[in-house]
């Protein structure tokens, strides 16, 4: 079966190269943990980092006291995450169909995850993530707009999955989202 995951079909680098960008940013004084800081404001004990890549967000959340599971479809990225933090729970799987047999207080999809899933599976991804949320749990996703998924389409998929909109932000630092923006951090909650 052919895999039409946008990330796997566009990736031109391995985990170490991917990580090196964030290492350079951090050395220059940039806060590379904005996603983790954003998530921690909800005070979750359990977090699924869906589309975890090399584990940057998951590792930082674990450092801050969360019980974290990292899930990703890319074996090169997961191998790098395992090298960096072998003590964490790393899982391989497609976000649209993975079954982890547990639920979380919060699921974060940072790093444009939603625009890299297989075309046409966005609703399936959201629905599957909803199944992995505890009642009252939050789904937090940040992604570029105008790259194949509109905010309206994403919000509709969340509503169809039984999630209600809580907030939209323009960035992980909670800047106000204004219509027409090119990036959104969307927060939805499971009833």
C-alpha positions as CSV (number, residue, x, y, z in Angstrom):
1,X,0.0,0.0,0.0
2,X,1.3,3.4,-1.0
3,X,1.8,5.9,1.9
4,X,0.5,9.4,0.9
5,X,1.6,11.1,4.2
6,X,2.8,14.6,3.2
7,X,5.6,14.6,5.7
8,X,7.1,11.3,4.6
9,X,6.8,12.3,1.0
10,X,8.5,15.7,1.5
11,X,11.1,15.0,4.1
12,X,14.6,15.6,2.9
13,X,16.4,15.3,6.2
14,X,16.9,13.0,9.2
15,X,16.3,13.7,12.8
16,X,19.7,15.1,13.6
17,X,19.5,17.7,10.8
18,X,16.0,18.6,11.9
19,X,17.1,19.0,15.5
20,X,20.1,21.1,14.6
21,X,17.9,24.0,13.5
22,X,16.3,24.2,17.0
23,X,19.7,23.8,18.6
24,X,21.0,26.8,16.7
25,X,17.9,28.9,17.5
26,X,18.3,28.0,21.2
27,X,22.0,29.0,21.1
28,X,21.0,32.4,19.7
29,X,18.7,33.0,22.6
30,X,15.4,32.0,21.0
31,X,12.9,30.2,23.3
32,X,12.3,26.9,21.5
33,X,9.9,25.6,24.1
34,X,6.9,27.9,23.4
35,X,4.7,24.9,22.7
36,X,5.5,23.3,26.0
37,X,5.0,26.5,27.9
38,X,1.6,26.9,26.1
39,X,0.6,23.4,27.0
40,X,1.7,23.7,30.7
41,X,-0.7,26.6,31.2
42,X,-3.5,24.0,31.1
43,X,-1.7,22.0,33.9
44,X,-2.1,18.5,32.3
45,X,-0.7,15.4,34.0
46,X,-0.9,13.3,30.9
47,X,0.0,14.5,27.4
48,X,0.1,12.8,24.0
49,X,2.5,14.6,21.7
50,X,0.9,13.5,18.4
51,X,3.3,14.0,15.5
52,X,6.2,14.2,18.0
53,X,9.0,14.1,15.5
54,X,12.3,14.1,17.3
55,X,10.7,14.6,20.6
56,X,11.5,18.3,21.3
57,X,8.1,19.1,22.8
58,X,7.6,15.7,24.5
59,X,11.0,15.8,26.2
60,X,10.4,19.3,27.5
61,X,6.9,18.4,28.8
62,X,8.4,15.4,30.6
63,X,11.1,17.6,32.1
64,X,8.3,19.8,33.4
65,X,6.6,16.9,35.1
66,X,4.1,15.5,32.6
67,X,3.6,11.9,31.8
68,X,4.1,12.0,28.0
69,X,3.7,9.6,25.1
70,X,5.2,10.6,21.8
71,X,3.5,9.3,18.6
72,X,4.9,9.7,15.0
73,X,4.8,8.0,11.7
74,X,8.4,8.8,10.7
75,X,10.9,6.1,11.9
76,X,13.9,8.4,11.4
77,X,12.4,11.1,13.6
78,X,11.3,8.6,16.2
79,X,14.7,7.0,16.3
80,X,16.2,10.4,17.1
81,X,13.6,10.9,19.9
82,X,14.5,7.5,21.3
83,X,18.2,8.4,21.3
84,X,17.6,11.6,23.1
85,X,15.2,10.3,25.7
86,X,15.1,6.5,25.8
87,X,13.1,6.5,29.1
88,X,10.0,8.1,27.4
89,X,7.2,6.2,25.8
90,X,7.7,6.5,22.0
91,X,5.1,5.0,19.6
92,X,5.1,4.5,15.9
93,X,1.8,5.0,14.1
94,X,-0.4,7.0,11.7
95,X,-2.4,9.6,13.7
96,X,-5.6,8.7,11.7
97,X,-5.7,5.1,12.9
98,X,-3.3,4.5,15.8
99,X,-4.8,2.9,18.9
100,X,-2.9,3.6,22.1
101,X,-5.5,2.0,24.4
102,X,-5.4,5.0,26.8
103,X,-6.7,8.5,27.1
104,X,-4.9,11.8,27.9
105,X,-5.8,15.1,29.5
106,X,-4.2,17.0,26.6
107,X,-3.1,16.1,23.1
108,X,-0.7,18.5,21.4
109,X,-0.1,18.6,17.6
110,X,2.7,21.1,17.2
111,X,5.0,21.6,14.2
112,X,2.4,21.8,11.5
113,X,1.3,18.2,12.0
114,X,-2.2,18.8,10.5
115,X,-0.9,20.0,7.2
116,X,1.5,17.0,6.8
117,X,-1.1,14.2,7.3
118,X,-2.3,12.3,4.3
119,X,-4.6,14.5,2.2
120,X,-8.2,13.8,3.0
121,X,-7.5,12.2,6.4
122,X,-7.6,15.4,8.5
123,X,-11.1,14.6,9.8
124,X,-10.0,11.0,10.7
125,X,-7.0,12.4,12.5
126,X,-9.1,14.7,14.6
127,X,-11.7,12.0,15.3
128,X,-9.0,9.6,16.4
129,X,-7.3,12.1,18.6
130,X,-10.7,12.9,20.2
131,X,-11.0,9.2,21.0
132,X,-7.7,9.5,22.9
133,X,-8.9,12.4,25.0
134,X,-10.4,12.1,28.5
135,X,-13.7,14.0,29.0
136,X,-12.8,17.6,29.5
137,X,-9.5,17.0,27.7
138,X,-8.0,19.5,25.3
139,X,-6.8,19.1,21.7
140,X,-4.2,21.8,20.9
141,X,-3.0,22.1,17.3
142,X,-0.7,24.7,15.7
143,X,-0.4,24.9,11.9
144,X,0.1,27.2,9.0
145,X,-3.0,28.3,7.2
146,X,-3.2,28.4,3.4
147,X,-1.3,25.1,3.1
148,X,-4.2,22.7,2.3
149,X,-6.2,23.0,5.5
150,X,-8.3,26.1,6.4
151,X,-9.2,27.1,9.9
152,X,-12.9,26.6,9.0
153,X,-12.2,23.0,7.8
154,X,-10.3,22.2,11.0
155,X,-12.9,23.7,13.3
156,X,-15.6,21.7,11.4
157,X,-13.6,18.5,11.8
158,X,-13.3,19.2,15.5
159,X,-17.0,19.9,15.9
160,X,-17.8,16.6,14.0
161,X,-15.5,14.8,16.5
162,X,-17.4,16.2,19.5
163,X,-14.9,18.9,20.4
164,X,-15.9,22.4,21.2
165,X,-13.8,25.4,20.3
166,X,-12.2,27.2,23.3
167,X,-9.7,29.5,21.8
168,X,-7.7,30.5,18.7
169,X,-4.3,32.2,18.9
170,X,-1.9,33.5,16.3
171,X,1.1,31.8,17.9
172,X,2.3,29.7,20.8
173,X,2.9,32.9,22.8
174,X,-0.9,33.4,22.9
175,X,-0.9,36.5,20.6
176,X,-4.5,37.3,19.4
177,X,-5.6,35.5,16.3
178,X,-7.0,37.8,13.7
179,X,-8.9,36.6,10.6
180,X,-6.7,36.3,7.6
181,X,-3.7,35.3,9.7
182,X,-1.3,32.7,8.3
183,X,-0.8,30.6,11.5
184,X,-3.2,29.4,14.2
185,X,-3.0,27.6,17.5
186,X,-6.5,26.1,18.0
187,X,-7.7,24.8,21.3
188,X,-10.7,22.5,21.4
189,X,-12.2,20.6,24.4
190,X,-13.9,17.2,24.6
191,X,-17.2,17.3,26.5
